[in-house]
Amino acid sequence: MAYTETSSLSVDQVAFDRLAYFALRSELLFDAAADVQPTQQAMPGTGVTFTIFNDLATATSTLSETTDVTAPALSDSQVTVTLNEYGNAVITTAKLRGTAFLDVDSAAANIVGYNAGASIDEVAREVLAGGSNVIYGGGGTTTPSSRTTVKAVDIIEANDIRKVTAQLRGANVPTFNGLYMAYIHPDVAYDLRRETGAAAWRDPHVTKIHRTSTTPKSVLLKVSVSSKLLVQRCSRTLLTVRVQPELSKFTALT
């Protein structure tokens, strides 16, 4: 008696998943903070000029009853943004589309779409990285004066962020919904999170929660933390605690 096995015939096949998967992708960050569009553009053109008016100097002297106000002249500055075009493309053949076991066009559209976002995000990042308004951390024995003088010991500290925040506020720099936005590499975030001490980033983010009641009714947990807290009372033993530490303005770390 002979058995018909898988090796006897060619009917068994390796199955393919018809869903397309993609490589791990980085999040698009820089374009979100760098996207500026004109609201009243006069006409199409190769560039757009933005006009920025300067405020008047504060008037702190009293006025005389018989003397008119001395009117100063207004002043402004302009910034011109040159329009550039970026693009990429993928071409598939009719034979590929007709014989492929999955939807190649959908996969190509996904890949090209992400490439468009990643490309513009990198363009915005390079503009930011090429800026000359730079502040360096003083983790080492000497404070770096340029990117080329940064050493391995010059790691970020919580006080560096406090100092930058103070300078932004002192310059009346607008916030994003009350917070300043920052970008940080995971390795730099590690250095910041591992810093110890009462003034470090880590201490304000450590909360000690103590239960004050064992009854299943509405309870309020006692929270001890060196930062502002918004506490909401919830039913049973659930409690929502929203911590707003001083360094929560460093939004990349939340």
RAHULIN-V341546 format. One record per residue. RES is the residue in three letters. SS is DSSP state (H for helix, E for strand, C for the rest). PHI is phi in degrees with one decimal (999 if undefined). NEAR is the number of other C-alpha atoms within 10 Angstrom. Layout:
RES&SS&PHI&NEAR / RES&SS&PHI&NEAR
This chain:
MET&C&999&3 / ALA&C&-109.9&4 / TYR&C&-96.5&6 / THR&C&-86.1&8 / GLU&C&-106.6&8 / THR&C&-61.9&10 / SER&C&-78.5&8 / SER&C&-80.3&8 / LEU&C&-125.7&8 / SER&C&-111.5&8 / VAL&C&-88.4&7 / ASP&C&-88.1&8 / GLN&C&-133.3&7 / VAL&C&-79.9&4 / ALA&C&-83.0&6 / PHE&C&-117.6&8 / ASP&C&-77.9&8 / ARG&C&-84.6&10 / LEU&C&-91.9&9 / ALA&C&-82.7&11 / TYR&C&-112.5&8 / PHE&C&-128.7&8 / ALA&C&-66.8&6 / LEU&C&-62.0&6 / ARG&C&-124.6&8 / SER&C&-77.6&7 / GLU&C&-75.3&9 / LEU&C&-89.2&14 / LEU&C&-117.1&16 / PHE&H&-70.6&20 / ASP&H&-64.3&17 / ALA&H&-64.8&10 / ALA&H&-101.7&11 / ALA&H&-114.4&13 / ASP&C&-83.0&8 / VAL&C&-125.9&9 / GLN&C&-126.8&9 / PRO&C&-70.3&9 / THR&C&-101.7&6 / GLN&C&-137.1&6 / GLN&C&-69.5&11 / ALA&C&-67.9&8 / MET&C&-168.9&6 / PRO&C&-65.6&7 / GLY&C&-168.4&9 / THR&C&-80.4&8 / GLY&E&-159.2&11 / VAL&E&-126.1&17 / THR&E&-102.6&12 / PHE&E&-102.2&14 / THR&E&-101.8&11 / ILE&E&-120.0&11 / PHE&E&-81.7&11 / ASN&C&-90.7&10 / ASP&C&-74.7&9 / LEU&C&-73.4&10 / ALA&C&-66.1&7 / THR&C&-61.8&6 / ALA&C&-99.5&7 / THR&C&-110.0&6 / SER&C&-93.0&6 / THR&C&-73.4&6 / LEU&C&-94.0&10 / SER&C&-84.3&8 / GLU&C&-64.5&6 / THR&C&-108.0&6 / THR&C&-116.4&7 / ASP&C&-76.8&8 / VAL&C&-71.1&8 / THR&C&-85.3&6 / ALA&C&-83.4&6 / PRO&C&-83.8&8 / ALA&C&-87.1&6 / LEU&C&-74.5&9 / SER&C&-138.7&10 / ASP&E&-148.7&9 / SER&E&-141.7&9 / GLN&E&-130.1&10 / VAL&E&-126.6&10 / THR&E&-105.8&10 / VAL&E&-106.1&12 / THR&E&-83.2&10 / LEU&C&-81.0&9 / ASN&C&-128.5&7 / GLU&C&-116.6&4 / TYR&C&-126.8&8 / GLY&C&-171.0&9 / ASN&C&-153.0&9 / ALA&C&-153.7&11 / VAL&C&-129.3&9 / ILE&C&-113.2&7 / THR&C&-111.7&10 / THR&C&-90.5&7 / ALA&H&-64.7&8 / LYS&H&-65.8&8 / LEU&H&-62.8&12 / ARG&H&-63.5&13 / GLY&H&-82.6&11 / THR&H&-112.0&10 / ALA&C&-69.6&10 / PHE&C&-83.9&12 / LEU&C&-135.3&15 / ASP&C&-78.8&15 / VAL&H&-68.7&16 / ASP&H&-63.5&14 / SER&H&-64.6&11 / ALA&H&-65.6&15 / ALA&H&-64.3&15 / ALA&H&-63.1&13 / ASN&H&-64.4&14 / ILE&H&-67.3&15 / VAL&H&-67.3&16 / GLY&H&-62.3&14 / TYR&H&-66.7&13 / ASN&H&-60.8&15 / ALA&H&-63.1&15 / GLY&H&-66.1&15 / ALA&H&-66.3&19 / SER&H&-66.7&17 / ILE&H&-67.3&16 / ASP&H&-62.9&18 / GLU&H&-70.3&15 / VAL&H&-60.4&14 / ALA&H&-65.3&18 / ARG&H&-65.2&15 / GLU&H&-66.5&12 / VAL&H&-64.7&11 / LEU&H&-65.2&13 / ALA&H&-68.2&10 / GLY&C&-86.2&9 / GLY&C&-69.2&8 / SER&C&-97.9&8 / ASN&C&-86.8&7 / VAL&C&-122.6&10 / ILE&C&-119.8&13 / TYR&C&-106.6&16 / GLY&C&-72.8&20 / GLY&C&-109.7&17 / GLY&C&-69.5&16 / GLY&C&-91.5&14 / THR&C&-73.9&8 / THR&C&-128.8&13 / THR&C&-79.3&15 / PRO&C&-61.7&17 / SER&C&-108.8&12 / SER&C&-158.4&11 / ARG&H&-64.3&9 / THR&H&-74.7&7 / THR&H&-99.3&11 / VAL&C&-72.1&17 / LYS&C&-109.2&13 / ALA&C&-62.7&8 / VAL&C&-82.4&11 / ASP&C&-85.6&17 / ILE&C&-97.3&20 / ILE&C&-71.3&20 / GLU&C&-127.8&22 / ALA&H&-59.3&19 / ASN&H&-66.2&15 / ASP&H&-61.9&16 / ILE&H&-70.5&18 / ARG&H&-62.1&15 / LYS&H&-65.3&12 / VAL&H&-65.4&15 / THR&H&-60.5&18 / ALA&H&-63.7&12 / GLN&H&-68.3&12 / LEU&H&-65.2&14 / ARG&H&-66.4&12 / GLY&H&-65.4&9 / ALA&C&-93.0&9 / ASN&C&59.1&9 / VAL&C&-73.6&10 / PRO&C&-61.3&11 / THR&C&-105.5&12 / PHE&E&-101.6&9 / ASN&C&55.1&7 / GLY&C&89.8&8 / LEU&E&-124.1&14 / TYR&C&-95.2&18 / MET&C&-99.8&13 / ALA&C&-139.9&14 / TYR&C&-115.4&12 / ILE&C&-143.4&13 / HIS&C&-74.8&8 / PRO&H&-54.7&11 / ASP&H&-68.1&10 / VAL&H&-69.9&12 / ALA&H&-61.3&16 / TYR&H&-62.0&13 / ASP&H&-60.1&13 / LEU&H&-68.9&20 / ARG&H&-71.2&18 / ARG&C&-85.5&12 / GLU&C&-64.9&17 / THR&C&-109.2&13 / GLY&C&112.8&9 / ALA&C&-65.2&10 / ALA&C&-95.6&12 / ALA&C&-79.8&17 / TRP&C&-68.9&23 / ARG&C&-72.5&16 / ASP&H&-58.5&17 / PRO&H&-65.8&19 / HIS&H&-98.5&19 / VAL&C&-99.3&13 / THR&C&-111.8&14 / LYS&E&-111.0&10 / ILE&E&-111.0&11 / HIS&E&-122.1&11 / ARG&C&-86.9&11 / THR&C&-100.5&10 / SER&C&-150.6&12 / THR&C&-106.6&9 / THR&C&-76.0&9 / PRO&C&-77.4&10 / LYS&C&-80.7&11 / SER&C&-65.4&13 / VAL&E&-124.5&18 / LEU&C&-123.7&20 / LEU&C&-84.8&19 / LYS&E&-87.9&12 / VAL&E&-112.0&14 / SER&E&-112.3&12 / VAL&C&-157.4&16 / SER&C&-86.3&16 / SER&C&-164.0&15 / LYS&E&-75.1&12 / LEU&E&-128.9&14 / LEU&E&-115.1&9 / VAL&E&-112.9&15 / GLN&E&-115.2&12 / ARG&E&-81.1&14 / CYS&E&-123.7&13 / SER&C&-72.2&11 / ARG&C&56.7&13 / THR&C&-106.1&16 / LEU&C&-94.3&14 / LEU&E&-143.0&15 / THR&E&-99.5&12 / VAL&E&-121.5&14 / ARG&E&-110.3&11 / VAL&E&-95.6&18 / GLN&E&-120.7&16 / PRO&C&-71.5&17 / GLU&H&-58.8&14 / LEU&H&-92.1&21 / SER&H&-65.7&16 / LYS&H&-66.1&20 / PHE&C&-84.7&19 / THR&H&-62.2&13 / ALA&H&-68.9&14 / LEU&H&-101.4&15 / THR&C&-81.8&9
